[in-house]
Amino acid sequence: MRKIAEIRKDLNAKVAEVKALDPKANAEALAEGLRVIDELLAELRAAEAVERAEQAVAEERLANMERKAGRRFSIVRFLDGVTKGNMTGLEAEVAGLGAEEYRRLGLQPQGYVIPSAYLRAATGQGAGLTNNGQALVEGDDTRYVDILKERLVLSQLGATILTDLNGTVPVITSSQVVSGWGEEGAAAAITKTNYAKATMTPHRNFTYMAVSKDLLRQTSFDVEADIMNKIVDAHANLIEAAAINGSGTSSQPKGILATDGVAVVELGTNGAAITWKGVVDLETAVNVNNANRGRMGYLTNSKVNGALKTTVKGTGIPSFILEGGDMLNGYPYAWSNLVPANLTKGTATSKCSAMICGNFADLYIGQWGGLDICADGNSTANAIKGEIGIVLNAWNDTLVAEPKSFAVIKDILA
């Protein structure tokens, strides 16, 4: 069976080909094109069903491996195996699942892979299992992907998170709907409709961490949780920074602030303090494009957050711009220091902050496969400290599916 990405590529090409045909002059070619599209859609549905089955089988295999081993998969033991280049036991079996997954997805591993089946599985421990003579206690049914979503401020504002992706993922970004009046029985005069489409593709990203050799000898579940939390935090920050302010160059996805078509509200020639009018102007810039739907919200950084709490709405108005904490101008509000505070406007060099308003459901964040982990070797700098460098690779992308759904200020002095 062909890979999902290959089928989607052929399907997109055939759809574009059919849409370019004149129905009257090319009726036969149109009928043949539609037949091929139906076949490709059926093939795609079958391939996606097989992939879902593969993922379900992988999760069941992981559960069986853990039951057979009498313990949960250990991130500490896995990292220890990575650093020694000698994966054994349950961790070696799990790495085998990860290698299979990467082969299916067409991804090139750099080291050992923790499969997405583990990232979706509960990270809490099951009661009744033993590990080095210790009884395990039931933990919370938390999963890596769930924790990652919780750490993303953008997720809290309503960003669309897509996991378990395969190949290139097309996203319909805008369309035109044509309506009109016509006499009964007469052919409707329909203007050809164009659909703008963007695609999400896997971008490799990495996180580097130095792990103490002493730490890798621990069997504490608290150590397991601490390491996993640090991995999740680093991964979440990397994704969020790209979604907000990614440049779109040097393998980075393009973030909201760099996306063409996003409305820009300017406060001053050389920047200016945030005002209530500026906050409302952001909302208005989205509204005029009829994009005030879905999950509207505001996002800025800690500097602007402080200014909003200490700036009154206007002369004679005894209230500050931000008083509710998590609501601004009637919409959900959040802040993150991943929103830049070093932008330039006129003479205000590297002093300006940004604020974003929009329908965050039109911001897509995608994840392909599991975590690929490798060691950087025993460098002299690390060896002196008794540490080993670990590189964690992941595959993600971010996409502003509808630029008109957002408006930004880039020249706030706070």
Secondary structure, 3 states (H helix, E strand, C coil): CCCHHHHHHHHHHHHHHHHCCCCCCCHHHHHHHHHHHHHHHHHHHHHHHHHHHHHHHHHHHHHHHHHHHCCCCCHHHHHHHHHHCCCCHHHHHHHHHHHHHHHHHCCCCCCEEECHHHHHCCCCECCCCEECCEECCECCCCCHHHHHHHHCHHHHCCCEEECCCCCCEEEEEECCCCCCCCCCCCCCCCCCCCCEEEEECCEEEEEEEEEECCHHHCCCHHHHHHHHHHHHHHHHHHHHHHHHHCECCCCCCECHHHCCCCEEECCCCCCECCCHHHHHHHHHHHHCCCCCCCCEEEEECHHHHHHHHHCEEECCEEEECCCCCCEECCEEEEECCCCCCCEEECCEEEEEEEEEEEEHHHEEEEEEEEEEEEECCCCHHHHHCCEEEEEEEEEEEEEECCHHHEEEEEEEEC
